[in-house]
Amino acid sequence: MTDPTPFKARRERLLQQMQARGGGIALIPTAPEALRNRDTHYPYRFDSYFYYLTGFREPEAVLVLVAGDEPKSILYCRTKDEEREIWDGYRFGPEAACEAFAMDEAHPIGELGPMLPGLLADQAALFFSLGHDAHWDQQVTAALNAARANTRSGVTAPAMVTDVRALVDEMRLVKDDSEIARMRRAAAISAEAHRQAMATARPGGFEYELDAVIGQCFRRAGSQAPAYPSIVASGPNACVLHYVENDRKMQDGDLVLIDAGCELDGYASDITRTFPVNGRFSGPQRDIYELVLGAQAAAVAATRPGAAWNDPHEAAVKVLAQGMLDLKLLAGSLDGVLESHEYRRFYMHRTGHWLGLDVHDAGEYKLEGAWRSLVPGMMLTIEPGCYIRPADDVPEAFWHIGVRIEDDALVTPAGCELITVDAPKSVADIEALMARMRDAA
């Protein structure tokens, strides 16, 4: 059973923010179920904002927060239904959910529609994410219009609509202890999956075999699902950033890039490792790999409290650009390559993103036009790469080499901590692991 304490504390923080803005009412629905085909649903995954504030995982639920003289949290959810529970599994029902999730009130979801105009009445503001869900936009608009129709009776409708997600985004940027603990566990599960994939890889095997090893590791360790579709990209596929077919036969001499992370209790991990299918880096492969590893080290050193969000990216880019010049992939001066962005031929993405309930987590990267400063408790990825496709002016020895190295970083008071380092990363460690597993076989 999930401890409701951190979720209640988050609701209280959000209520305080609402009160500081004059009070009002917030509506945060969870995600709807989605049909896969005919009468088969996709595996259900709750809305991250809703879950962040409730810990409640069932569909057909809405959180209502009322910020006034007596702030309160109200959960609307499905009723108990023995017949449906035979088919779909256990439901809390309002009474049990109220106690289990530390709500002030809980009611059947079917009562929300009729009650909504009354809930909106005489509220100074509505905190709701208009434009996110057409169904709820329609429901809320109808309720606002119903409240406005009662103005002759002395009822006032909310005069202002504020995006509640913007407030929660700021809260989600800094992780609390319970979130960090979940993310550490997710990172450990994912790191072991990468180790097992390295140990399993063989020339002549298929990418989907490694995908299967990773998925098995995730589930066996208690993860509910991958945090995103796993990328297992060998040979030329490693130069396709979002490759997900995972169906190529791996060849002797290929590198394989695996970008895979599990989700645990809603929280994502995100790891990328690149290694030789045959267990030994060739000379050009090692050159590019060491370049990317050096770029990551520079980005890690730049990740610390007070640094701007973009500082790690700029540090990585300088190392990568200089290395591209040294390896004759580019010509000219470092300043010229940086100014012209010519390095983007081989490094076209950014060096990281926020990480949390979503793999690309909530939160703005700039405030009032300036890059946000990092603070302890933020969680982000650090993932430089280099991807070299065939071209007339690129030495053939480098063709089809795609390398990305990604770790999950927790900003600490002293700098940052990589929580995914159990996945081997140095050339020596990767080659040693793969050699040991071959010897054991």
N, C-alpha and C positions, 0 to 999 in steps of 0.2 A: 504494500500500500504506500502510495506517495505521501511524503510528509507535507501537509498543507501550509506549514509555517512560512517558507519563503514566498509562496504564491500570495498568501494573505498580506505579507509585508509589501509586496509590489503593488497590490491593489490600494493599500493605504497610502503609498507614495504617490500613486496616480491621483487618488482623491485629493490629496493635499495640493497637487499641481492644479487640479480643476478648481479647488476653492480659491487658490491664489489668483485665478483668472475670473473670479466672480461667481463661481459655482455653476451648477448645471447637471446634466445627465449624460452619461456615456453609454453607447450601445456597441458591443463587440461580439459579432457572431462568429461561430466556428465555421470551418469549411463544409460545404455540402458533400455528400457522397457523389461519386461519378461513375456512370456506366462505362464499362469497357466494351461490351457488345451485348446486344439483346438484353437479357436479364442478369448478366454477370457484371459485378462491380469491380473497379480497381480496388486494391487494398486501401482501406481508409487511412487518411493522414489528416489530423486536425490542423486548424489554422494556427500558425505560430504565435500570433499576437494573443489570440484567445487562450492558448495553452500557457503562455508565459504568465498570464494573470490568474489562471484557475487550476492548472494541473489536471483538468478534466479532458478525457480522451474520446468521449462518445460524440457521434454526430448529432445534428438537430439540437443545438444548444446555443444560447445567447447569454452573455454576461451584461448586466445592467448595473452601472455604478451611479449612485445619486450623491452629489456633493452639496450638502446644505448644512442646516443646523445639526442634523443627525445623519452623518454620512453612512451609507450602507451599500453592501454588495448583494445583488440578487441574481440567482442563477435560474434560467429557464431551460428545462431539459425534458427528455422523453419520460413518460410515466412508466411505471412497472407494467409489464405485459407478459404473463406467463406463456401465452401462445407464441408471441414473437421471440421470446427468449429461447424457446425450443429450437427455433430456426437460426437465430442470429447471435445468441449468447446473452450473458448477464447484462442487465441494466441497473443502474443505481436507483433511478427514480428520484423525484424531488426531495422526499424526506431523508433518505439515506445520503444523498448528495450534499444536502445542506450541512449535515454534520461532518461528513468525510472531508469536505473541501473548505470547511470553516467559512461558510457563507452566512449572511444575516438572514436571508430568506431564499427559498427555492420554490418554484411553481412549475406546473406542466407547460411545455412549450406551446401547446395549443391555446393557452390563455394570453400569450403575449400580444397577438394581433389586436384583440378587443381592448386590452388594457393600455396599449401604446399611446393613444391620444391623451388618456388621463395621466400617464407617466410624464408626458411632455408638457402638460399644462403647468403654467406658472414657473417654468424653468428658464433661467437667464440664458442658457446656451446649451446647444446640443453638440456633444463630442462624438463624431461619427466620421467614417471614411467614405464620403460620397465618391462615386465613380468606381469603387472597387468591385462591387457585386450588384448587378442590375436588379436582381430580385429584391435585395434589401434596400436598394435605392428607391424602388417603387413602394415598398412597405413603409419606409420612413417618410417619404414625400406625402403619401396618403394620410399618415398619422399627423404630420405637421399641418396639412390642410384641414383636417378635422379639428385640430386644436384651434387653428385660426378662425374657424367658423363659429366658435363659441365666444368670440371677443365681446359680443353684446351682453353676455352673462358675466363679464368681468374677468374672463380667463385670458391669460396672455400666452402666446406661443414663444418658443426660443427665438430671439432676435439674431442670433449668431450661430453659425455652424463651424466648428473647429475640427481639423483632422486629428482624431485621437491617435492615429498611428504615428504622427510626427512626435507626439509626446512620449509614446512608448519606445520609439526608435532611440531616443536619447537615453532612456533607462536601459535598454538592451545592450548598448555599447559597452558598458562596464559590467562584467560578470560578477555575480556574488559567489560565495563559497560553494553553494550547492551546484551551481552551473559549472564551475571550474572542476569540481570532482567528477561530474558526469563526462566532461570533455576529456579529462585525463584518462578515464576508463575507455572512452571511445578511441582515443589516440592509441592506447596500448593494444586494443583489439586489432585496429587497423595496421599497426606496425607489425604485429605477428603475422597478419595475412600477407603482408609484403614479403616477409622473411620466407614464408611457405611458398609463395609464388617464385621467388628466386631459387629456392631449393628444388622446385618441380620443373623449371624450364629446361627444355631440351631441343636441339635442332630437330626439325621434323614434326614437332608437336604443333598444336593449333592454339591460337590466341584464346579461344573460348575455353580451352582446358585450364588455363591460368585464371580466367574469369571465374570458372567454377570453383577452383581452389579458394579464391578470395571470398566468394559468396559463402562457401561452407564454413570458412574460418569466422566470418562475421556471425552467422547464425549459431554456430556451436558455442561461441563465447557469450551469447545472450543479446547480441544486437538485433533490433527488430527489422532492419532493412539497410540497404546501401543508402548513403546520404545523397547519392546522385548516380546515374548510370556509369558503371566502371569503364574506364578506358584501358584497353590492353592493345597497344599499338606497336607492331614490330616492323623493322625495315622502313620502307618509305611511309608507312602509316604513322610513324612517330612524328612526322612533319605536318600532320593534320591535327590541329589543336583539339577539336572536339570529336575525334574519331570514336565511334561506338559500335561499329559492326562486329568487331572482335572475331573475325572468321578466317583470317589469313593463316596459312601454314608458315611457321617460323623457320628461317633458313640459317644454316651455319654461317656465322659472321654478322648476323643481324644484331642490332640493339633492340631491346623491347622497352617501351616506356609504359609504365603502369600508373595511372592516376585513379586512385580508389580510396574511399573512406567510408566507414560505417556510420549509421545513425543509432544513437543509444538514448532512449527516453527522450527523443525529440532533438537531441544535440548532435551536430555533425562533426566528423573529423575529415581531414582532406590531406592526403599524402600522395606525392609523386616520387617514384624512383625509376631510374633508367639503368639498365644493366645488359651485358652481352649474353645472348641466348646460350652460347657455348662456354660461358664462364670466364672468358679472357677478353679484355679490351684490346682492340688493335691500336696501332700508334695514333692515327687520326681520331679514332673514337676517344681515346684517352685524352688527347689534346683538347677536344671540345668539352669533354666531361669535366676535366680539371678547370677549364675556364668557367663553366657554369657554377661549379662548386666554389670557386673563388669569388664569383659575383654574389652568390648567396651569403658567403661569409661576410662580405662587405655590407650587404643589406642587414644582416643580423646585428652587426656592430653598430649600425645606424638606428636600430630600433630600440628606443629608450624613452622614458618620460621626458616631455618637453620637446622632443623632436617633432617636426612636421610630418604629416602622413606621407608626403612625397619623398622625404629624405632617403628611406631605404631604396626606393625605386631609382633615384638619381645615383646612389652609390653603386647599385648593381649595374646600371647602364654604363657608367664610366669604366668599370672593369671589363664588361663585355665588349664595349667599343674598342678599347685598347687591345684586347685579345684578338678581335677580328682583324685589326691592323697587323698585329704581330704574325698572325697565321696567313696573311696575304688574302684574306677574304674580302677586305676593303683596302682602298688606297687613300692616301692623304694624311691629314693631321687629326689628332684626337679632337681638338676644338672644332675642326671642320666637320668631322663625322657627327659629332654631337649636335652642332648647330643645324646641319642639314637633315638630321634624323635618318641618315643613310643606314645606320645600324638596324633600323626597323625591317630591312630585308630579311634579317635572320632572327630578330627579336621584336615581335609585333604586339605583345600584350604587356600588361602592367605586372608589377612584381608581387602584388598581394591583394587581398580583399578581407573584409571583416568576416568573422566566422562565429557561428553560434547555433541558434535554432534553425537557421537557414544556412546552407553552405556558402552562399553569398549573402551575408547577414545584413540585418537592418542597420541604418545609420548613415548620416551624411559624411562625405569625405572632405567637404569644404564648409566653412562658416563665413558668411558675408564675403565670399570671394577668395578667402585665404585657406590654405590647407589646414585641416584640423591638427591640433597638437595631441600627441599620444599621452595617455595617462595610465597608471597601474590598473590592472583588471581588464584592459581591452585584450581581445583575442583576434589575431589576424594570421593570414598565411604569408609565407615568404617563398616565392616560387619563380626565380629567374629561369630562362631557358635559351636555347639556341637551336634553330631549325634550318637545315641547309638542303634546299632542293637543287636538282640539276640545273646548271646555268653555264653559259659559255665562258664566263669570267671567274668561275669558281673551280679550284682544283678538283679533279674527278674523285680523288681519294676521300673527299669530304661529302660527296653526294649521299643523300638519304640518311644523313646522321641527324637525328632529332633527340635532344636531351632537355629534360626539365627535372629539377630537383625542388621538391616542395615539402616544407615543414609547417607545423602549426605553432605559433608563437604567442605566449602570454606575456604581456608587458608587466614588468615587475618594478619595484622601486629602484633597483640597481641597473636595470636594462631590460633584457627579455630572456625568457626561458623557452627553449624548444621542447615541446611535450611529446614529440614524435620521433625522438632520436633513436629509439630502439629499432627502427628500420635501418639496416646498414646503409651507409652513404659514401664512405671513402672507397676509392678503388681497391685498396688492400682488403678492407673488410668485406666488400662484395665478392671479390675473387676468392677470398678464404672461405666464406660461407658456401659458395657454390662448389668449391673443391671438396670441402668436408662432406657435403651431401652426396657428391658423386662417389667419393671413397666409401661412404657408408652403404651406398647402393651396391 
